[in-house]
Amino acid sequence: MIQWDYQITIHALPQRPSYEGTGRIECGPGGQCFIPYDVSAGGLGWLEDLFREKGKQGWELVQSGYHEKELLCIWKKMKEIKERG
């Protein structure tokens, strides 16, 4: 039987170079408003480095999302099961 280990990590996003502090707010049709943040604004190298580092440790990205200048990642890897005997 396959079993999985899971890990949740939170990472600060790079500083946005362009319109930080301009007060730009976007609102959707449902009335929810937010200040947009482009995850790629600081370049994608930091994200590639994160994926490579976790991949070397055997972790696979399951899901990610960002909010308030942080990236939340959910990772999984196959659990080592020791056979009894």
C-alpha positions in Angstrom: 0.0 0.0 0.0 1.3 3.5 -0.9 1.4 6.0 1.9 2.3 9.7 1.7 4.0 12.3 3.8 2.8 15.9 3.5 4.4 19.2 4.2 3.1 22.7 4.2 5.5 25.6 3.7 5.0 29.4 3.5 7.4 31.6 1.6 7.7 35.4 1.5 7.3 36.7 -2.1 10.0 39.0 -3.5 9.4 42.8 -3.2 7.3 44.1 -6.1 9.3 46.8 -7.9 6.7 48.7 -9.8 3.5 50.1 -8.2 4.0 49.3 -4.6 2.0 51.6 -2.4 0.1 53.3 -5.2 -3.3 52.2 -3.8 -4.3 50.3 -6.9 -7.2 48.0 -6.0 -9.1 45.6 -8.2 -12.6 44.3 -7.5 -14.3 41.3 -9.0 -18.0 41.0 -10.1 -18.8 39.3 -6.7 -17.7 42.4 -4.8 -14.5 41.0 -3.5 -11.6 43.5 -3.7 -7.9 43.0 -3.5 -4.6 44.6 -4.2 -3.1 42.6 -7.1 0.3 41.0 -6.6 2.2 39.5 -9.5 4.1 36.5 -8.2 6.6 36.9 -11.1 7.3 40.5 -10.4 10.6 39.7 -8.6 11.6 37.3 -11.3 11.0 33.5 -11.3 14.5 32.4 -10.3 13.5 32.3 -6.6 10.6 30.0 -7.4 12.6 27.7 -9.6 15.2 27.5 -6.8 12.5 26.5 -4.3 11.1 23.8 -6.6 14.6 22.4 -7.3 15.5 22.3 -3.6 12.2 20.6 -2.6 12.5 18.2 -5.6 16.0 17.1 -4.5 14.5 16.2 -1.1 11.9 14.1 -2.8 8.9 16.5 -2.4 6.3 17.0 -5.2 4.2 20.2 -5.3 0.5 19.3 -4.8 -0.9 22.8 -4.7 0.1 26.4 -4.2 -1.6 29.7 -3.6 -0.6 33.2 -2.6 -2.1 35.8 -0.3 -0.8 38.9 1.4 2.7 38.7 -0.1 3.2 35.0 0.9 3.2 31.8 -1.1 1.7 28.7 0.6 2.8 25.4 -0.9 1.5 21.9 -0.1 4.0 19.1 -0.9 3.9 15.4 -0.8 6.3 12.5 -1.1 6.0 8.8 -0.8 6.5 7.5 2.8 9.1 4.9 3.4 7.4 1.9 4.9 9.6 -0.5 6.8 8.6 -4.1 6.4 8.1 -6.2 9.6 9.8 -9.4 9.8 
